[in-house]
Amino acid sequence: MIMNTLEGKVAIVTGGSSGLGKATLEKFAKLGAIVVNWDVNQERGLALEADFIKNGHTAAFFQVDTSNADAVRDAAFQVIAKFGKIDILVNNAGITRDATLLKMTDDQWQQVININLTGVYNCTRAVAPYMVEKGFGRIISISSVVGLYGNFGQTNYAAAKAGVIGMTQTWAKELGRKGVTANAVAPGFIHTEILDAMPAEVLDKMKAKVPVQRLGKPEEIAAVNAFLASDDAAYINGAVISVDGGITL
């Protein structure tokens, strides 16, 4: 029998209406968590909330722009008002605006920094006080192998994802003594909806670069997130876990 290892835990996942975020919400719900989706897409967010409730899970959706600190603080307060606590935060929301350094616009730079870096700061800053007050919390932030090793055409994305790692390790030092752990997950090539529009030959080239010769699945990232959120990972703090099929070797 599989134990519901997150039974009764209140888990917020940002950008949870699709991709890695959706897979994480689904995994958490199966493990007994109360799942909360913070996303800008209201239509998809409400539809997903309805699906969770239909399937017997406790779930909530809040339309949140994570780059807006006031909106994030308000959403955190609403979660506390509704459920009484926040146990888990998965900082997953992110965007890409790719261009080489010489062609990147100020807007492309700032948009990615606002969501992928400042958004992670905003959400953690809003939620951490509730965790500290309770003496328990799990902060899991989605970085990327790009944040570890860089990538052509992604100055903005690489900078943001590297920044997420730096913040994570700082929070691990600051909050660990208060019962709150902070870890980062660095995915490699993961097959999300975005890749479905790519030509098969492009996907084949991506697969060929990975030692295990395939793209990762959103569910595989979700499984790592679930482990880090569980009591089994209580002594893991400040770690950066690459889930990439060995592409960075």
URPE-V304291 format. One line per field, one symbol per residue. ss: DSSP state (~ for helix, > for strand, _ for the rest). phi: phi as a letter, one per 20 degrees, with the letter a starting at -180 (. if undefined). psi: psi as a letter, one per 30 degrees, with the letter a starting at -180 (. if undefined). A space follows every 10 residues. Layout:
# URPE-V304291
ss = ???
phi = ???
psi = ???
This chain:
# URPE-V304291
ss = _________> >>>>____~~ ~~~~~~~~~~ ___>>>>>>_ _~~~~~~~~~ ~~~~____>> >>>_____~~ ~~~~~~~~~~ ~~~____>>> >_______>_ _____~~~~~ ~~~~~~~~~~ ~~~~~~~~~~ ~~~~__>>>> >>__~~~~~_ ___>~~~~~~ ~~~~~~~~~~ ~~~~~~~~_> >>>>>>>__> >_~~~~~__~ ~~~~~~~~__ _____>>~~~ ~~~~~~~~~_ ~~~______> >>>______
phi = .efefdgmfe decemeeblf ffffgfffff enfedcddbe efffffffgf fffgeneebb ccfceffdff ffffffffff fednaceccd edgaccbfaf gfdfefffff ffffefdfff fgffffeggf fffenbacdc deeafffecm agncgfffff fffffffgff fgffdgfdnd ecccddfefd edggffeefg fffffffffe gembefdgff fgffgfffee ffdgdebnec decbmnfef
psi = kkkifgkfkj kkkkhgflbe eeeeeeeeef ggljkkkjlf jeeeeeeeee eeeegglklk kkjkjffjee eeeeeeeeee eeffljekkj jfkllkikll effkleeeee eeeeefdeee eeeeeeeeee eeefgkljjj kjblfefegl kkgheeeeee eeeeeeeeee eeeefefggk lklkkjlbjk jaeefffkke eeeeeeeffk eghlllkefe eeeeeeeffl ffgfgjkglj jkigggfg.
